[in-house]
Amino acid sequence: MEGDNCCYCNFSALKDTVKVENGDLLYTSFRNNVFQTPFFVAIDHSTNSIVIAIRGTMSLRDAITDLMAEAKPLEEYNFPPEFKVSFQN
């Protein structure tokens, strides 16, 4: 876990909002700066999936980060064809 405060308020809010157990959260980052967007990686046992959730744009810094993003196809990284990506707003 990176970037949370001394009381772990962000971590507690994440767990309560997403309803995830400690052991299912593989990595969390609450750092928020240009080119650093808060995100987490978790296990979803109900779908046998690894979930990577990235927080959306909430500040001017986030907008700058968004403008610099470059989309690349997964095939470029040699992922197997059965790997799927799902986007939700």
N, C-alpha and C positions, 0 to 999 in steps of 0.2 A: 504494500500500500504506500503510495506516495502523495504528498501534498495535503494531507488532512491536517486539521488543527489538533491541539493537545487533548481535546475531549472526544475526538473521533466523531464529531457531529455529522460530517458528510457520509462517513461509512455507515453510521446508524440510520441515517435517512435513506441511503441506498438500499440497505437490507430491508427496511420497513416498506419502501415503495415497491421493490421488485419481488419481495417475499422469497428471498434466497437464504440458504444456510451458509454459515461461515466457510465450511469445507467445500462448498460449490463455487465460491468466488476464488478464481485462480489468481487474478491480478486486478488491482484497481489503481487508478491515477486520478487525482483531483487537481493536478497542476493545470493552471489556466493562464497561458501567455501566448504570444505570437508563436505559432508552430507547436504549441502544446495544448491539446484539447482534452478535457477530462473524458475518461473511458473506463470500461471494465471488461474483463474476460471471465465468463462463468460457464458452468456445466448445466445443461438442461436435461435432466434424466427422463422427462416425459417424452422428449423427441430424440433422445440420444444424440444431442448436438452440443457443439461448443458455440457459445454466444459471445460476440464482440459487439458491445454497445458503445457508441460514441455520442457524447452530448452534442446537441445542435448549437446553432449560432445564437449567442446571447449578449455579445458585446462587439465593439469595434475591432478589438483584437481578434475575436473569432471570425469576423467578416474578412479580415486580411488573410487569415489562415485559409479560409474557404476559397478565396480568390486565387491562392497559390496552388491549390490542389490540382493534381493531374490524375485522371482516371486511366487505369491500365487493366487489360483483360487478365483473368486468372490464369489462362493458358500460358501466358508469358512466364509464369513462375512454376510451370510443370506440375500444377495440381492435377490429380486424377479427374477424369470427366464426370465421375459421380459426385464430386463436390458441388454443393449448391450455395448460392448466396441469396439471402432474402432481405429486402429492405422494408422497414416499417416506419411510418411517421408518427 
